[in-house]
């Protein structure tokens, strides 16, 4: 199961999903509330609300049998917090957990992020071609097709509601969530100099909090799976093999 970050959608996993399917997984990528094809919303954007939505998406077996655990739960950024919340509420939800560059509470300018989301989503609606050109210039390592998907994600998400939720505060304790995650966990981090959302003391505390996991820093910015898919998959393969 793949859980995207803020202002993104299931589209972001288009290459990751295919690669995991080649490895034998049956892949489900969700759209969080207010994102992608999920309903627009004025409320319910807390991490707990989003985690409850994902749990409902998986649902129960129609036969009444217990739901099998998700073999590999992957979350990027906000999606990493949602994944951690899922396994904190239901420790049996997943067997393995992959967290890609989760945010640190003091590593991000939350007001600036909210303003940027409003500007980007507005521009995705009014000037998608210009936004695409700027994204291509700013992200020369992205593969063909990535910028089109990014612009579509921004056009689809409820930018105003998401920005309002960020300004109101998104309370979370990443260290506590990590410490409570007893399942095998792989923490894939971006380089701080390239734009990681987990920096300084937040990063140190997160790595030290892992009770049953390992951390890898990959040569990319915050969206590691977009910028460094090869190293991302290599790190995952090595970790899964070691856990087998």
C-alpha positions as CSV (number, residue, x, y, z in Angstrom):
1,X,0.0,0.0,0.0
2,X,1.4,3.4,-1.1
3,X,0.4,6.6,0.7
4,X,1.3,9.9,-1.0
5,X,2.4,13.3,0.5
6,X,0.6,16.6,0.7
7,X,-0.8,18.1,-2.5
8,X,0.1,14.8,-4.3
9,X,-1.9,11.8,-5.2
10,X,-1.7,8.1,-6.2
11,X,-0.2,9.4,-9.5
12,X,3.1,10.0,-7.7
13,X,3.7,6.3,-7.4
14,X,3.4,5.5,-11.2
15,X,7.0,4.2,-11.4
16,X,7.2,2.8,-7.9
17,X,4.0,0.9,-8.2
18,X,5.1,-0.7,-11.5
19,X,8.5,-1.7,-10.0
20,X,6.8,-3.2,-6.9
21,X,4.4,-5.1,-9.1
22,X,7.4,-6.6,-11.0
23,X,8.6,-7.8,-7.6
24,X,5.4,-9.7,-7.1
25,X,3.4,-7.3,-4.9
26,X,-0.2,-6.5,-5.5
27,X,-0.1,-2.7,-5.3
28,X,-2.8,-0.3,-4.0
29,X,-2.1,3.4,-4.1
30,X,-4.6,5.6,-2.3
31,X,-5.8,9.2,-2.7
32,X,-6.0,10.9,0.7
33,X,-9.0,13.1,1.5
34,X,-8.8,16.4,-0.3
35,X,-6.4,15.0,-2.9
36,X,-6.6,13.3,-6.3
37,X,-10.0,11.6,-7.0
38,X,-11.0,11.7,-3.3
39,X,-13.8,14.2,-2.3
40,X,-13.0,17.8,-1.6
41,X,-13.3,18.7,2.1
42,X,-13.6,21.5,4.5
43,X,-12.6,19.5,7.5
44,X,-11.2,16.1,8.6
45,X,-7.6,16.7,7.5
46,X,-6.0,15.6,10.7
47,X,-3.5,12.7,10.5
48,X,-5.9,10.6,12.5
49,X,-8.7,11.3,10.0
50,X,-6.6,10.5,7.0
51,X,-5.4,7.3,8.7
52,X,-9.0,6.3,9.4
53,X,-9.8,6.8,5.7
54,X,-7.0,4.6,4.6
55,X,-8.0,1.9,7.0
56,X,-11.5,2.1,5.6
57,X,-10.2,1.8,2.1
58,X,-8.6,-1.5,2.9
59,X,-11.8,-2.6,4.6
60,X,-12.8,-6.0,5.8
61,X,-13.0,-9.3,3.9
62,X,-16.6,-9.7,2.5
63,X,-16.6,-13.3,3.8
64,X,-16.0,-12.0,7.4
65,X,-12.5,-13.4,7.6
66,X,-9.9,-11.3,9.3
67,X,-8.2,-8.8,7.0
68,X,-4.7,-9.9,6.1
69,X,-1.9,-7.6,7.0
70,X,-0.5,-5.3,4.4
71,X,2.9,-6.8,3.5
72,X,4.6,-3.4,2.7
73,X,3.2,-0.1,3.8
74,X,4.9,2.9,2.2
75,X,4.4,6.5,3.0
76,X,6.0,9.7,1.7
77,X,6.1,12.9,3.8
78,X,2.5,13.4,5.1
79,X,1.9,9.8,4.0
80,X,4.6,8.6,6.3
81,X,2.8,10.2,9.2
82,X,-0.4,8.6,8.1
83,X,1.3,5.2,7.9
84,X,2.8,5.6,11.4
85,X,-0.7,6.6,12.7
86,X,-2.2,3.5,11.1
87,X,0.2,1.1,12.7
88,X,0.0,2.9,16.1
89,X,-3.8,2.4,16.1
90,X,-3.6,-1.1,14.6
91,X,-0.2,-2.7,15.1
92,X,-1.3,-5.7,12.9
93,X,-2.1,-3.4,9.9
94,X,1.2,-4.0,8.2
95,X,4.2,-6.4,8.3
96,X,6.8,-3.9,7.1
97,X,6.9,-0.1,7.0
98,X,8.8,2.2,4.6
99,X,8.9,5.9,5.5
100,X,10.2,8.3,2.9
101,X,11.4,11.7,4.3
102,X,8.7,12.3,6.9
103,X,8.5,15.9,8.1
104,X,10.0,17.2,11.3
105,X,7.8,19.5,13.3
106,X,10.5,22.2,13.5
107,X,12.1,21.4,10.1
108,X,9.4,23.2,8.1
109,X,8.1,26.7,7.7
110,X,4.5,25.8,8.0
111,X,3.1,29.2,7.1
112,X,5.4,29.4,4.1
113,X,4.3,25.9,3.1
114,X,0.6,26.9,3.3
115,X,1.2,30.0,1.2
116,X,3.1,28.0,-1.4
117,X,0.3,25.4,-1.6
118,X,-2.3,28.1,-2.2
119,X,-0.1,29.7,-4.9
120,X,0.8,26.4,-6.7
121,X,-2.7,25.0,-6.7
122,X,-4.1,28.3,-8.0
123,X,-1.5,28.4,-10.8
124,X,-2.2,24.8,-11.7
125,X,-5.8,25.9,-12.4
126,X,-5.0,29.2,-14.2
127,X,-1.6,28.6,-15.8
128,X,-0.8,24.9,-16.0
129,X,1.6,25.3,-19.0
130,X,3.7,27.9,-17.2
131,X,3.7,25.9,-14.0
132,X,4.9,22.9,-16.0
133,X,7.7,24.8,-17.6
134,X,8.9,26.1,-14.2
135,X,8.7,22.6,-12.7
136,X,10.8,21.2,-15.5
137,X,13.4,23.9,-15.1
138,X,13.6,23.4,-11.3
139,X,13.7,19.6,-11.5
140,X,15.9,18.6,-14.4
141,X,16.4,15.0,-13.1
142,X,12.6,14.2,-13.2
143,X,11.8,11.7,-15.9
144,X,9.5,12.5,-18.8
145,X,5.9,12.5,-17.6
146,X,6.6,13.5,-14.1
147,X,5.8,17.2,-14.4
148,X,2.5,16.5,-16.1
149,X,1.5,14.3,-13.2
150,X,2.6,16.9,-10.7
151,X,0.6,19.6,-12.3
152,X,-2.4,17.3,-12.4
153,X,-2.0,16.6,-8.7
154,X,-1.9,20.2,-7.8
155,X,-5.0,20.9,-9.9
156,X,-6.9,18.1,-8.3
157,X,-6.1,18.8,-4.6
158,X,-8.1,21.2,-2.4
159,X,-5.4,23.7,-1.9
160,X,-7.3,26.2,0.2
161,X,-8.6,23.6,2.7
162,X,-5.1,22.0,3.0
163,X,-3.5,25.4,3.5
164,X,-6.1,26.3,6.2
165,X,-5.4,23.0,8.0
166,X,-1.7,23.7,8.0
167,X,-2.2,27.2,9.3
168,X,-4.4,25.9,12.1
169,X,-1.7,23.4,13.0
170,X,-1.1,19.8,12.3
171,X,-0.1,18.4,15.7
172,X,2.2,15.3,15.6
173,X,5.1,13.9,17.5
174,X,7.2,12.1,14.9
175,X,9.6,10.7,17.5
176,X,6.8,9.2,19.6
177,X,5.2,7.7,16.5
178,X,8.5,6.1,15.4
179,X,9.2,4.8,18.9
180,X,5.8,3.1,19.0
181,X,6.3,1.4,15.6
182,X,7.5,-2.1,16.6
183,X,7.4,-3.5,13.1
184,X,10.4,-3.6,10.8
185,X,10.9,-0.1,9.5
186,X,13.0,1.4,6.8
187,X,13.5,5.2,6.9
188,X,14.5,6.6,3.5
189,X,15.8,10.2,4.0
190,X,16.6,12.9,1.5
191,X,19.8,14.8,1.9
192,X,19.4,17.9,4.1
193,X,21.3,20.1,1.6
194,X,19.0,19.1,-1.2
195,X,15.8,19.9,0.6
196,X,14.9,17.2,3.1
197,X,11.9,17.9,5.4
198,X,13.6,16.2,8.3
199,X,16.7,18.1,9.4
200,X,18.9,18.9,12.3
201,X,17.8,17.7,15.7
202,X,14.5,16.5,14.3
203,X,16.5,14.1,12.1
204,X,18.8,12.9,14.9
205,X,15.8,12.2,17.2
206,X,13.9,10.4,14.5
207,X,16.8,8.0,13.7
208,X,17.5,7.3,17.3
209,X,13.8,6.7,18.0
210,X,13.5,3.7,15.6
211,X,13.1,0.6,17.8
212,X,13.2,-1.9,14.9
213,X,14.5,-0.2,11.9
214,X,17.3,1.3,9.8
215,X,17.8,4.6,8.1
216,X,19.3,5.4,4.7
217,X,20.1,8.8,3.3
218,X,19.7,8.9,-0.5
219,X,21.1,11.3,-3.1
220,X,17.9,13.4,-3.6
221,X,15.6,16.1,-2.3
222,X,12.4,15.6,-0.5
223,X,10.6,13.6,-3.2
224,X,13.2,10.8,-3.2
225,X,11.1,8.4,-5.3
226,X,10.8,11.0,-8.1
227,X,14.5,12.0,-8.1
228,X,16.3,8.8,-7.3
229,X,14.1,5.9,-8.0
230,X,17.1,3.5,-8.6
231,X,18.7,4.1,-5.2
232,X,15.2,4.1,-3.6
233,X,14.5,0.6,-5.0
234,X,18.0,-0.7,-4.3
235,X,17.7,0.4,-0.6
236,X,14.3,-1.3,-0.4
237,X,15.5,-4.5,-2.1
238,X,18.5,-4.8,0.2
239,X,16.4,-4.2,3.3
240,X,13.7,-6.7,2.4
241,X,16.3,-9.3,1.6
242,X,18.0,-8.7,5.0
243,X,14.6,-9.0,6.8
244,X,13.6,-12.2,5.0
